[in-house]
Amino acid sequence: MEIEIKSLRKSYQDAHRELNVICDLNAGFVSGQSVAIVGRSGVGKSTLLHLLGGLDIATAGQILYDGEDICALRGDALSDFRGAKIGFIFQFHHLLPEFSARENVSIPLVIAGWPEKRAVIRADEVLERVCLAERRHHRPGELSGGEQQRVAVARAIVGDPRVVLADEPTGNLDVETGREIQTLLVELNRSQGNTLIVATHSRELAASLDLTLEMVPGGDLMSVE
């Protein structure tokens, strides 16, 4: 899915002043590409991902997915687009502790209207793909940190989204487990052909993706050779 950003702005009101995080961003992402967005903490990487995913509303500008401007969508229309087209992976997995891995992965499908039986079958298929088939009945508290993040990855891709947005997906993991998640994300991007955009401080993760862009103050993205 092609993504085009036009004159994007995002500002917040802080006490008596306006904080401009993204001032006038123009950028594009090629369908099927894997992209790392790097930059110092607080520069706006997470803000950009939230805007791309429709989790936050832009102050001005457009975000076009194959020509459709998600900045113009509201309410159910935005929720439906997000649920059908975008998968999210966060630094902290945000799994529901009272539910099993299978249930955590199948919930987005049930919310989207899938019959429960079909949703469970699909969840099991994806859990097998991320090497967690034998742990599907375990709750998050019974899983290691790496296993929990694999469940989060499975939840993000279970609906076969065209775009996967990952915010520091290895940031809360030890080095070895982080590399496992890194390898998994790259393999899934190549096999599924989705567009993968990752905000990260990890140079190793960034180097494994097709393109690295550095976000600078004001929100501009600069190519990193």
N, CA and C of each residue as an Amber inpcrd file, in Angstrom:
protein
   675
   0.8490000  -1.1860000   0.0000000   0.0000000   0.0000000   0.0000000
   0.8860000   1.2380000   0.0000000   0.7040000   2.0890000  -0.9890000
   1.4580000   3.3310000  -1.0840000   0.9510000   4.3390000  -0.0540000
   1.8810000   5.0240000   0.5880000   1.5330000   6.0470000   1.5740000
   2.1810000   7.3570000   1.1450000   1.3860000   8.4150000   1.0870000
   1.9070000   9.7360000   0.7480000   1.4800000  10.7340000   1.8240000
   2.4440000  11.4590000   2.3370000   2.2030000  12.4690000   3.3660000
   2.3770000  13.8450000   2.7430000   1.3710000  14.6940000   2.9040000
   1.4070000  16.0210000   2.2930000   1.1830000  17.1110000   3.3400000
   2.1590000  17.9940000   3.4790000   2.0530000  19.1920000   4.3280000
   1.4970000  18.8560000   5.7150000   2.0150000  17.7780000   6.2990000
   1.4830000  17.2990000   7.5800000   1.9930000  18.1670000   8.7220000
   1.0680000  18.5500000   9.6000000   1.4090000  19.3120000  10.7930000
   0.7420000  18.6900000  12.0090000   1.4750000  18.6920000  13.1260000
   0.8970000  18.2660000  14.3880000   1.4450000  19.1520000  15.4960000
   0.5450000  19.7940000  16.2140000   0.9460000  20.6540000  17.3220000
   0.0790000  20.3430000  18.5320000   0.6170000  20.6430000  19.6990000
  -0.0920000  20.4430000  20.9560000  -0.0720000  21.7540000  21.7350000
  -1.1100000  21.9700000  22.4860000  -1.1670000  23.1410000  23.3590000
  -0.5890000  22.7680000  24.7100000   0.4890000  23.4210000  25.0970000
   1.1620000  23.1480000  26.3690000   1.1210000  24.4130000  27.2130000
   0.2470000  24.4030000  28.2340000   0.0590000  25.5960000  29.0860000
  -0.3450000  26.7690000  28.2080000   0.5250000  27.7810000  28.0950000
   0.1690000  28.9710000  27.3480000   0.9100000  29.0700000  26.0090000
   1.4670000  27.9490000  25.5710000   2.1960000  27.9970000  24.3010000
   1.8360000  26.7970000  23.4350000   2.1130000  26.9290000  22.1560000
   1.8550000  25.8560000  21.2150000   3.1540000  25.1220000  20.9270000
   3.1220000  23.7990000  21.0690000   4.2910000  22.9700000  20.8060000
   4.1300000  22.3220000  19.4360000   4.9860000  22.7080000  18.5000000
   4.9350000  22.1750000  17.1420000   5.8740000  20.9860000  17.0240000
   5.3090000  19.8060000  16.8960000   6.1160000  18.5820000  16.8030000
   6.4600000  18.2740000  15.3460000   5.4540000  18.3190000  14.4910000
   5.6590000  18.1160000  13.0560000   5.1560000  19.3770000  12.3620000
   6.0470000  20.0590000  11.6480000   5.7170000  21.3950000  11.1320000
   5.1820000  21.3980000   9.7070000   5.8100000  20.6780000   8.8120000
   5.3580000  20.6710000   7.4120000   6.0170000  19.4910000   6.7030000
   5.5430000  18.2940000   7.0100000   6.1930000  17.0830000   6.5160000
   5.5900000  16.6300000   5.1990000   6.4680000  16.3920000   4.2380000
   6.0900000  15.7800000   2.9690000   6.9720000  14.5510000   2.7790000
   6.3680000  13.4040000   2.6100000   7.1420000  12.1650000   2.4950000
   6.2830000  11.0950000   1.8370000   6.9240000  10.0000000   1.4610000
   6.1860000   8.8840000   0.8700000   6.8430000   7.5620000   1.2000000
   6.0290000   6.5100000   1.2320000   6.5150000   5.1640000   1.4950000
   6.0000000   4.2400000   0.3990000   6.9030000   3.4610000  -0.1610000
   6.5680000   2.5680000  -1.2700000   5.9200000   1.2960000  -0.7420000
   4.9470000   0.7890000  -1.4570000   4.2550000  -0.4330000  -1.0660000
   5.2420000  -1.5900000  -0.9300000   5.1540000  -2.3230000   0.1760000
   6.0110000  -3.4700000   0.4170000   7.3630000  -3.1430000   1.0140000
   7.6620000  -1.8590000   1.1680000   8.9560000  -1.4250000   1.6840000
   9.0140000  -1.5610000   3.2040000  10.2030000  -1.8250000   3.7260000
  10.4170000  -1.7890000   5.1800000  11.2840000  -0.5820000   5.4970000
  10.8110000   0.2440000   6.4290000  11.4540000   1.5320000   6.7020000
  11.6870000   1.6850000   8.2010000  12.8790000   2.1020000   8.5740000
  13.1880000   2.4510000   9.9550000  13.1980000   3.9680000  10.0860000
  12.5220000   4.4700000  11.1130000  12.5830000   5.8900000  11.4450000
  13.3560000   6.0230000  12.7460000  14.4950000   6.6930000  12.6730000
  15.3580000   6.8620000  13.8350000  15.3900000   8.3360000  14.2150000
  16.0100000   8.6250000  15.3470000  16.0950000  10.0020000  15.8250000
  16.0650000  10.0180000  17.3360000  16.4580000  11.1490000  17.8890000
  16.5580000  11.2370000  19.3420000  15.1820000  11.1270000  19.9990000
  15.1620000  10.7820000  21.2610000  13.9090000  10.6830000  22.0050000
  13.2030000  12.0360000  22.0340000  11.8890000  12.0050000  21.8550000
  11.0920000  13.2120000  21.9190000  11.0060000  13.9950000  20.6370000
  11.6380000  13.5010000  19.5690000  11.6450000  14.2650000  18.3250000
  10.3200000  14.1460000  17.5680000   9.5320000  13.1000000  17.8640000
   8.2370000  12.9640000  17.2130000   8.0080000  11.6770000  16.4450000
   8.8640000  10.6740000  16.6560000   8.7260000   9.4150000  15.9230000
   7.4030000   8.7270000  16.2520000   7.1110000   8.6080000  17.5400000
   5.8570000   7.9620000  17.9450000   4.6540000   8.7750000  17.4830000
   4.7670000  10.0890000  17.5470000   3.6720000  10.9470000  17.0750000
   3.3680000  10.6630000  15.6150000   4.4110000  10.5400000  14.8020000
   4.2060000  10.2470000  13.3830000   3.5230000   8.8980000  13.1920000
   3.9550000   7.8790000  13.9250000   3.3210000   6.5700000  13.7960000
   1.8530000   6.6300000  14.2000000   1.5500000   7.3550000  15.2680000
   0.1630000   7.4890000  15.7100000  -0.6900000   8.2020000  14.6580000
  -0.1190000   9.1840000  13.9880000  -0.8370000   9.8670000  12.9110000
  -1.0340000   8.9310000  11.7200000   0.0130000   8.1970000  11.3650000
  -0.0930000   7.2580000  10.2480000  -1.1300000   6.1810000  10.5260000
  -1.2680000   5.8030000  11.7990000  -2.2120000   4.7530000  12.1550000
  -3.5930000   5.2450000  12.5050000  -3.8130000   6.5480000  12.4110000
  -5.1350000   7.0750000  12.7390000  -5.4450000   7.0380000  14.2190000
  -4.4030000   6.9090000  15.0580000  -4.6010000   6.9340000  16.5070000
  -4.6090000   8.3600000  17.0490000  -4.1130000   9.2890000  16.2360000
  -4.1020000  10.7030000  16.6010000  -4.5530000  11.4930000  15.3720000
  -5.0060000  12.7030000  15.5960000  -5.5510000  13.5310000  14.5210000
  -4.5650000  14.6340000  14.1860000  -4.2550000  14.7900000  12.9050000
  -3.3240000  15.8180000  12.4650000  -3.9240000  17.2070000  12.6500000
  -3.0480000  18.1710000  12.9070000  -3.4800000  19.5580000  12.9710000
  -3.8180000  20.0770000  11.5780000  -3.0410000  19.6320000  10.5950000
  -3.2860000  20.0090000   9.1980000  -2.5620000  19.0180000   8.3020000
  -2.9370000  18.9900000   7.0280000  -2.2610000  18.1420000   6.0600000
  -3.0320000  16.8770000   5.7210000  -2.3990000  16.0270000   4.9240000
  -3.0270000  14.8020000   4.4430000  -2.1040000  13.5990000   4.6370000
  -2.7080000  12.4530000   4.8920000  -2.0220000  11.1630000   4.8720000
  -2.8210000  10.2740000   3.9360000  -2.2630000   9.9940000   2.7840000
  -2.9800000   9.2840000   1.7360000  -2.5270000   7.8300000   1.6600000
  -3.4870000   6.9280000   1.7780000  -3.2450000   5.5000000   1.5820000
  -3.8770000   5.1170000   0.2420000  -3.0200000   4.8390000  -0.7500000
  -3.5180000   4.5790000  -2.1060000  -4.5370000   5.6420000  -2.5190000
  -4.2310000   6.8950000  -2.1660000  -5.0620000   8.0220000  -2.5690000
  -6.1770000   8.4010000  -1.6170000  -6.4430000   7.5740000  -0.6030000
  -7.5020000   7.8790000   0.3540000  -6.9120000   8.6000000   1.5630000
  -7.4460000   9.7660000   1.8710000  -6.9270000  10.6050000   2.9490000
  -7.5570000  10.1950000   4.2790000  -6.7530000   9.5660000   5.1530000
  -7.3210000   9.1310000   6.4300000  -7.5400000  10.3110000   7.3770000
  -6.9180000  11.4520000   7.0930000  -7.1410000  12.6330000   7.9300000
  -8.5600000  13.1640000   7.7810000  -9.2320000  12.7430000   6.7140000
 -10.6080000  13.1810000   6.4800000 -11.6230000  12.2120000   7.0760000
 -11.1380000  11.0840000   7.6240000 -12.0360000  10.0770000   8.1860000
 -12.2610000  10.3360000   9.6680000 -13.4510000  10.0080000  10.1350000
 -13.7840000  10.1570000  11.5470000 -14.6510000   8.9840000  11.9820000
 -14.7090000   8.7540000  13.2890000 -15.6300000   7.7790000  13.8570000
 -15.4710000   6.3830000  13.2940000 -16.6030000   5.7790000  12.9410000
 -16.6040000   4.3930000  12.4710000 -15.7970000   4.2170000  11.1970000
 -15.8160000   5.2280000  10.3170000 -15.0850000   5.1160000   9.0550000
 -13.5890000   4.9750000   9.3170000 -13.0660000   5.7430000  10.2640000
 -11.6520000   5.6610000  10.5950000 -11.3490000   4.3430000  11.3020000
 -12.2140000   3.9280000  12.2230000 -12.0110000   2.6610000  12.9300000
 -12.0160000   1.4830000  11.9670000 -12.9300000   1.5120000  11.0120000
 -13.0220000   0.4230000  10.0290000 -11.7620000   0.3710000   9.1640000
 -11.2880000   1.5470000   8.7330000 -10.0720000   1.5920000   7.9180000
  -8.8920000   1.0380000   8.7050000  -8.7650000   1.4960000   9.9350000
  -7.6650000   1.0780000  10.7940000  -7.6960000  -0.4300000  11.0230000
  -8.8750000  -0.9550000  11.3050000  -8.9990000  -2.3780000  11.5770000
  -8.7100000  -3.2460000  10.3700000  -9.0380000  -2.7510000   9.1850000
  -8.8750000  -3.5470000   7.9650000  -7.4970000  -3.4200000   7.3400000
  -6.8480000  -2.2740000   7.5100000  -5.6400000  -1.9950000   6.7250000
  -4.3460000  -1.9110000   7.5310000  -4.4410000  -1.6900000   8.8510000
  -3.2460000  -1.3620000   9.6280000  -3.0940000  -2.2880000  10.8230000
  -1.8730000  -2.7600000  11.0370000  -1.5370000  -3.5320000  12.2300000
  -0.5490000  -2.7540000  13.0780000  -0.7070000  -2.8230000  14.4050000
   0.1360000  -2.0630000  15.3260000   0.9370000  -2.9920000  16.2190000
   2.2100000  -2.6320000  16.4160000   3.0670000  -3.3150000  17.3900000
   3.7200000  -2.2300000  18.2320000   3.6310000  -2.3700000  19.5520000
   4.1610000  -1.3510000  20.4440000   5.3200000  -1.9140000  21.2600000
   6.0730000  -1.0160000  21.9170000   7.1740000  -1.4450000  22.7760000
   6.6690000  -2.3350000  23.9020000   5.5480000  -1.9440000  24.4890000
   4.9060000  -2.7590000  25.5140000   3.7260000  -3.4500000  24.8470000
   3.6340000  -4.7540000  25.0020000   2.7640000  -5.5810000  24.1770000
   1.2780000  -5.2770000  24.3220000   0.8370000  -4.7500000  25.4800000
  -0.5680000  -4.4000000  25.7000000  -1.5110000  -5.5910000  25.4700000
  -1.0830000  -6.7650000  25.8920000  -1.9620000  -7.9340000  25.8180000
  -2.9430000  -7.9090000  26.9740000  -4.0990000  -8.5050000  26.7770000
  -5.0960000  -8.5970000  27.8420000  -4.7180000  -9.7600000  28.7590000
  -4.3960000  -9.4870000  30.0240000  -3.8070000 -10.5130000  30.8960000
  -4.7320000 -11.6760000  31.2150000  -6.0490000 -11.4630000  31.1530000
  -6.9830000 -12.5210000  31.5220000  -7.2880000 -13.4820000  30.3810000
  -6.7560000 -13.1750000  29.1840000  -7.0320000 -14.0000000  28.0130000
  -5.7860000 -14.7520000  27.5580000  -5.9880000 -15.8970000  26.9180000
  -4.8830000 -16.6960000  26.3920000  -4.2790000 -16.0120000  25.1700000
  -3.1370000 -16.5380000  24.7350000  -2.5050000 -16.0210000  23.5220000
  -3.4690000 -16.1280000  22.3430000  -4.1240000 -17.2780000  22.2210000
  -5.0850000 -17.4680000  21.1290000  -6.1910000 -16.4340000  21.1850000
  -6.7240000 -16.1740000  22.3660000  -7.8150000 -15.2100000  22.5090000
  -7.3440000 -13.7880000  22.2080000  -6.1390000 -13.4370000  22.6690000
  -5.6020000 -12.1060000  22.3880000  -5.4460000 -11.8800000  20.8840000
  -5.0330000 -12.9040000  20.1740000  -4.8200000 -12.7660000  18.7340000
  -6.1360000 -12.7660000  17.9640000  -7.1090000 -13.5290000  18.4320000
  -8.3750000 -13.6340000  17.7020000  -9.3220000 -12.4600000  17.9460000
  -9.1390000 -11.7410000  19.0540000 -10.0660000 -10.6600000  19.4110000
 -10.2380000  -9.6190000  18.3040000  -9.1680000  -9.1360000  17.6450000
  -9.3910000  -8.1510000  16.5760000 -10.2890000  -8.6650000  15.4560000
 -10.2130000  -9.9560000  15.1710000 -11.0510000 -10.5290000  14.1250000
 -12.5120000 -10.6020000  14.5660000 -12.7230000 -10.9740000  15.8100000
 -14.0920000 -11.0330000  16.3410000 -14.7080000  -9.6370000  16.3320000
 -13.9310000  -8.6460000  16.7310000 -14.4130000  -7.2610000  16.7090000
 -14.7560000  -6.8410000  15.2790000 -13.9860000  -7.3440000  14.3140000
 -14.2210000  -7.0040000  12.9150000 -15.4070000  -7.7560000  12.3070000
 -16.0020000  -8.6700000  13.1040000 -17.1880000  -9.3670000  12.6220000
 -16.9810000 -10.7830000  12.1490000 -15.7710000 -11.3180000  12.3400000
 -15.5400000 -12.7010000  11.9470000 -16.3080000 -13.6430000  12.8750000
 -16.8290000 -14.7640000  12.3670000 -17.3800000 -15.7940000  13.2570000
 -16.2890000 -16.2970000  14.1860000 -16.6390000 -16.5660000  15.4390000
 -15.6290000 -16.9150000  16.4330000 -14.8040000 -18.1340000  16.0270000
 -15.4520000 -19.1510000  15.4810000 -14.7290000 -20.3640000  15.0930000
 -13.6730000 -20.0610000  14.0340000 -14.0470000 -19.2670000  13.0480000
 -13.1120000 -18.9070000  11.9810000 -11.9730000 -18.0440000  12.5300000
 -12.2950000 -17.1410000  13.4580000 -11.2800000 -16.2760000  14.0590000
 -10.2550000 -17.1000000  14.8320000 -10.7180000 -18.1190000  15.5460000
  -9.8190000 -18.9730000  16.3210000  -8.9040000 -19.7680000  15.3960000
  -9.4570000 -20.2800000  14.3050000  -8.6400000 -21.0330000  13.3370000
  -7.5400000 -20.1500000  12.7670000  -7.9150000 -18.9300000  12.4080000
  -6.9320000 -17.9950000  11.8540000  -5.8840000 -17.6280000  12.9030000
  -6.3080000 -17.4070000  14.1430000  -5.3580000 -17.0810000  15.2130000
  -4.3540000 -18.2100000  15.4040000  -4.8270000 -19.4420000  15.3720000
  -3.9200000 -20.5830000  15.5230000  -2.9200000 -20.6440000  14.3730000
  -3.3620000 -20.3230000  13.1610000  -2.4610000 -20.3260000  12.0030000
  -1.3380000 -19.3110000  12.1900000  -1.6980000 -18.1320000  12.6580000
  -0.6950000 -17.0770000  12.8190000   0.2190000 -17.3590000  14.0000000
  -0.3180000 -17.9070000  15.0750000   0.5280000 -18.2740000  16.2170000
   1.5400000 -19.3490000  15.8170000   1.1380000 -20.2630000  14.9690000
   2.0860000 -21.2610000  14.4680000   3.1760000 -20.5820000  13.6410000
   2.7920000 -19.5840000  12.8850000   3.7530000 -18.8730000  12.0420000
   4.8190000 -18.1520000  12.8640000   4.4380000 -17.6840000  14.0430000
   5.4190000 -17.0020000  14.9150000   5.9740000 -17.9570000  15.9690000
   5.8160000 -19.2600000  15.7200000   6.4070000 -20.3170000  16.5580000
   5.8550000 -20.3430000  17.9830000   4.5480000 -20.1470000  18.1070000
   3.9150000 -20.1880000  19.4200000   2.7100000 -21.1180000  19.4610000
   2.6310000 -22.0390000  18.5200000   1.4670000 -22.9280000  18.4720000
   1.2760000 -23.6800000  19.7850000   2.3690000 -24.1120000  20.3870000
   2.2670000 -24.9130000  21.6120000   1.9780000 -24.0550000  22.8420000
   2.0180000 -22.7460000  22.6960000   1.7830000 -21.8440000  23.8280000
   0.4660000 -21.0800000  23.6800000  -0.3670000 -21.4900000  22.7490000
  -1.5610000 -20.7040000  22.4300000  -2.5750000 -20.6310000  23.5730000
  -2.5470000 -21.6090000  24.4780000  -3.4990000 -21.6020000  25.5920000
  -2.9490000 -20.8800000  26.8350000  -1.7280000 -20.4050000  26.7720000
  -1.1070000 -19.7280000  27.9110000  -1.5130000 -18.2560000  27.9460000
  -1.6980000 -17.7560000  29.1600000  -1.9640000 -16.3320000  29.3400000
  -0.6380000 -15.5610000  29.3360000  -0.6880000 -14.2400000  29.1060000
   0.5500000 -13.4520000  29.0350000   1.4740000 -13.6420000  30.2310000
   0.9140000 -13.7440000  31.4470000   1.7450000 -13.9100000  32.6300000
   2.5050000 -15.2200000  32.6650000   2.1290000 -16.1520000  31.8170000
   2.7950000 -17.4510000  31.7470000   3.7940000 -17.5120000  30.5980000
   3.9770000 -16.3860000  29.9110000   4.8800000 -16.3230000  28.7610000
   6.0670000 -15.4290000  29.0680000   7.1860000 -15.7030000  28.4080000
   8.3590000 -14.8300000  28.5410000   8.1000000 -13.5080000  27.8140000
   8.9820000 -12.5310000  28.0370000   8.8360000 -11.2500000  27.3580000
   8.8620000 -11.3820000  25.8520000   9.7700000 -12.2200000  25.3500000
   9.8490000 -12.4420000  23.9110000   8.6060000 -13.1190000  23.3650000
   8.0820000 -14.0850000  24.1170000   6.8620000 -14.7690000  23.6830000
   5.6760000 -13.8110000  23.6790000   5.6130000 -12.9440000  24.6850000
   4.5330000 -11.9620000  24.7100000   4.6090000 -11.0410000  23.4990000
   5.8210000 -10.6360000  23.1190000   5.9400000  -9.7550000  21.9580000
   5.6130000 -10.5010000  20.6660000   5.8910000 -11.8010000  20.6160000
   5.4920000 -12.5980000  19.4460000   3.9650000 -12.6620000  19.3420000
   3.2990000 -12.7780000  20.4920000   1.8310000 -12.7420000  20.4780000
   1.3590000 -11.3920000  19.9460000   2.0200000 -10.3190000  20.3800000
   1.6520000  -8.9840000  19.9080000   1.8620000  -8.8480000  18.4040000
   2.9380000  -9.4390000  17.8940000   3.1730000  -9.4320000  16.4420000
   2.0720000 -10.2180000  15.7330000   1.7370000 -11.3830000  16.2780000
   0.6710000 -12.1960000  15.6850000  -0.6460000 -11.4320000  15.6600000
  -0.9570000 -10.7480000  16.7520000  -2.1840000  -9.9470000  16.8050000
  -2.1750000  -8.8590000  15.7400000  -1.0090000  -8.2690000  15.4950000
  -0.9100000  -7.1870000  14.5150000  -1.1280000  -7.6710000  13.0890000
  -0.7190000  -8.9010000  12.7870000  -0.7780000  -9.3750000  11.4010000
  -1.9300000 -10.3270000  11.1370000  -2.7240000 -10.6540000  12.1640000
  -3.7420000 -11.6920000  12.0010000  -4.7690000 -11.3310000  10.9270000
  -5.0640000 -10.0660000  10.7640000  -6.0300000  -9.6410000   9.7560000
  -5.4120000  -9.3660000   8.4100000  -4.1270000  -9.7430000   8.2380000
  -3.3940000  -9.5300000   6.9850000  -3.4290000  -8.0610000   6.5590000
  -2.9740000  -7.1500000   7.4400000  -3.0210000  -5.7230000   7.1230000
  -2.0540000  -5.3600000   6.0080000  -2.3670000  -4.3020000   5.2900000
  -1.4880000  -3.8340000   4.2190000  -0.2980000  -3.0600000   4.7790000
  -0.4630000  -2.5170000   5.9810000   0.5920000  -1.7100000   6.6080000
   0.7660000  -2.1640000   8.0540000   2.0160000  -2.3440000   8.4820000
   2.3260000  -2.6520000   9.8740000   3.1840000  -1.5210000  10.4310000
   2.7290000  -0.9380000  11.5400000   3.4390000   0.1380000  12.2160000
   3.9650000  -0.3960000  13.5420000   5.2590000  -0.2550000  13.7710000
   5.8790000  -0.8050000  14.9790000   6.6480000   0.2900000  15.6980000
   6.2980000   0.5240000  16.9540000   6.9330000   1.5750000  17.7540000
   7.8520000   0.9320000  18.7880000   9.1560000   1.0110000  18.5520000
  10.1680000   0.4070000  19.4280000   9.8250000  -1.0540000  19.7620000
   9.6270000  -1.9020000  18.7410000   9.1770000  -3.2780000  19.0100000
  10.1900000  -4.1360000  19.7520000  11.4700000  -3.7390000  19.7490000
  12.4910000  -4.5020000  20.4730000  13.0300000  -3.7380000  21.6770000
  12.4730000  -2.5650000  21.9500000  13.0320000  -1.6800000  22.9700000
  12.9240000  -2.1950000  24.3880000  12.0020000  -3.1130000  24.6500000
  11.7930000  -3.6170000  26.0070000  12.3200000  -5.0400000  26.1770000
  13.1680000  -5.4690000  25.2350000  13.6380000  -6.8530000  25.2310000
  15.1530000  -6.9040000  25.3720000  15.6630000  -8.0500000  25.8530000
  17.1080000  -8.2280000  25.8880000  17.6300000  -8.3780000  24.4650000
  18.9420000  -8.3110000  24.3080000  19.5470000  -8.2620000  22.9750000
  19.1790000  -9.4850000  22.1330000  19.3060000 -10.6710000  22.7040000
  19.0310000 -11.8990000  21.9410000  17.5710000 -11.9760000  21.5310000
  16.6660000 -11.6920000  22.4510000  15.2360000 -11.7490000  22.1400000
  14.8760000 -10.6530000  21.1370000  15.4960000  -9.4840000  21.2850000
  15.2630000  -8.4060000  20.3240000  15.6400000  -8.8180000  18.9210000
  16.7240000  -9.5480000  18.7860000  17.1490000 -10.0150000  17.4600000
  16.1470000 -11.0190000  16.8880000  15.5660000 -11.8320000  17.7510000
  14.5600000 -12.7890000  17.2880000  13.3370000 -12.0550000  16.7380000
  12.8850000 -11.0170000  17.4380000  11.7380000 -10.2350000  16.9760000
  12.0950000  -9.4940000  15.7000000  13.3070000  -8.9700000  15.6400000
  13.7880000  -8.2870000  14.4310000  13.7290000  -9.2200000  13.2220000
  14.2610000 -10.4250000  13.3850000  14.2530000 -11.4080000  12.2960000
  12.8260000 -11.7500000  11.8890000  11.9540000 -11.8970000  12.8770000
  10.5530000 -12.2220000  12.5980000   9.8870000 -11.1180000  11.7840000
  10.0890000  -9.8710000  12.1620000   9.4640000  -8.7480000  11.4500000
   9.9420000  -8.6920000   9.9970000  11.2390000  -8.8860000   9.7950000
  11.7860000  -8.8480000   8.4390000  11.2310000  -9.9910000   7.5970000
  11.1810000 -11.1910000   8.1840000  10.6560000 -12.3480000   7.4490000
   9.1900000 -12.1550000   7.0840000   8.3910000 -11.6320000   8.0100000
   6.9730000 -11.4190000   7.7390000   6.7650000 -10.3480000   6.6830000
   7.5740000  -9.2980000   6.7300000   7.4780000  -8.2460000   5.7070000
   7.7600000  -8.8090000   4.3230000   8.7650000  -9.6440000   4.2230000
   9.1360000 -10.1920000   2.9150000   8.1360000 -11.2280000   2.4190000
   7.5920000 -12.0140000   3.3410000   6.6690000 -13.0740000   2.9090000
   5.2610000 -12.5440000   2.6500000   4.8400000 -11.5340000   3.4070000
   3.4870000 -11.0140000   3.2640000   3.3930000  -9.8220000   2.3220000
   4.5150000  -9.1480000   2.0850000   4.5160000  -8.0170000   1.1790000
   3.8400000  -6.7730000   1.7280000   3.6850000  -6.6980000   3.0720000
   3.0850000  -5.4960000   3.6430000   4.1260000  -4.3840000   3.7280000
   3.6590000  -3.1690000   3.9350000   4.5470000  -2.0350000   4.1720000
   4.8320000  -1.9820000   5.6690000   6.1100000  -1.9910000   6.0400000
   6.5130000  -2.0120000   7.4430000   7.2390000  -0.7210000   7.7810000
   6.7240000   0.0070000   8.7720000   7.3610000   1.2440000   9.2300000
   7.6410000   1.1060000  10.7140000   8.9200000   1.2250000  11.0830000
   9.3590000   0.9670000  12.4500000  10.0510000   2.2000000  13.0210000
   9.5920000   2.6800000  14.1610000  10.3190000   3.6970000  14.9160000
  11.2230000   2.9730000  15.8940000  12.5130000   3.2770000  15.8650000
  13.4390000   2.5070000  16.6870000  14.6860000   3.2960000  17.0340000
  15.3030000   2.9430000  18.1780000  16.6250000   3.4320000  18.5270000
  17.6960000   2.3900000  18.1920000  17.2710000   1.2120000  17.7510000
  18.2060000   0.1240000  17.4980000  18.8490000   0.2690000  16.1150000
  20.1410000   0.4880000  16.1030000  20.8580000   0.5850000  14.8250000
  20.8260000  -0.7530000  14.0840000  20.8680000  -1.8470000  14.8570000
  20.8560000  -3.1780000  14.2390000  19.5250000  -3.4400000  13.5450000
  18.4250000  -3.0990000  14.2070000  17.1190000  -3.2700000  13.5860000
  16.9910000  -2.3780000  12.3600000  17.4110000  -1.1280000  12.4720000
  17.3280000  -0.2080000  11.3370000  18.1170000  -0.7330000  10.1450000
  19.3030000  -1.2900000  10.4070000  20.1570000  -1.7810000   9.3230000
  19.5610000  -2.9800000   8.6060000  18.6450000  -3.6830000   9.2590000
  18.0520000  -4.8800000   8.6490000  16.8900000  -4.5340000   7.7090000
  16.4530000  -3.2820000   7.7030000  15.3210000  -2.8690000   6.8770000
  15.7970000  -2.2080000   5.5870000  14.8670000  -2.0070000   4.6640000
  15.2300000  -1.5100000   3.3340000  15.7640000  -0.0880000   3.3580000
  15.2030000   0.7480000   4.2140000  15.5000000   2.1780000   4.1960000
  15.5100000   2.7190000   5.6190000  16.4550000   3.6150000   5.9210000
  16.4880000   4.2870000   7.2140000  16.3230000   5.7880000   7.0050000
  15.3760000   6.3690000   7.7480000  15.1380000   7.8030000   7.7170000
  15.3350000   8.3540000   9.1170000  16.0240000   9.4720000   9.2090000
  16.2050000  10.1190000  10.5100000  15.2200000  11.2700000  10.6470000
  14.4650000  11.2690000  11.7410000  13.5730000  12.3860000  12.0280000
  14.3510000  13.4400000  12.8060000  14.2590000  14.6700000  12.3260000
  14.9520000  15.7910000  12.9600000  13.9160000  16.7160000  13.5850000
  14.3330000  17.6070000  14.5020000  13.3710000  18.5320000  15.1040000
  12.5560000  19.2780000  14.0550000  11.2430000  19.2970000  14.2720000
  10.3360000  19.8580000  13.2880000   9.6320000  18.7950000  12.4790000
  10.1370000  17.5410000  12.5890000   9.4390000  16.4310000  11.9680000
   9.8960000  16.0290000  10.5880000  10.8860000  16.7220000  10.0170000
  11.3730000  16.3320000   8.6930000  12.0740000  14.9780000   8.7680000
  12.0230000  14.2390000   7.6530000  12.6870000  12.9450000   7.5500000
  13.8360000  13.0330000   6.5630000  15.0190000  12.6790000   7.0290000
  16.2270000  12.7530000   6.2160000  16.7510000  11.3460000   5.9580000
  17.1010000  11.0640000   4.6970000  17.6190000   9.7480000   4.3490000
  18.9850000   9.5160000   4.9930000  19.1740000   8.3120000   5.5310000
  20.4350000   7.9240000   6.1490000  21.0980000   6.8840000   5.2570000
  22.2800000   7.1930000   4.7980000  22.9870000   6.2590000   3.9040000
  23.6240000   5.1380000   4.7150000
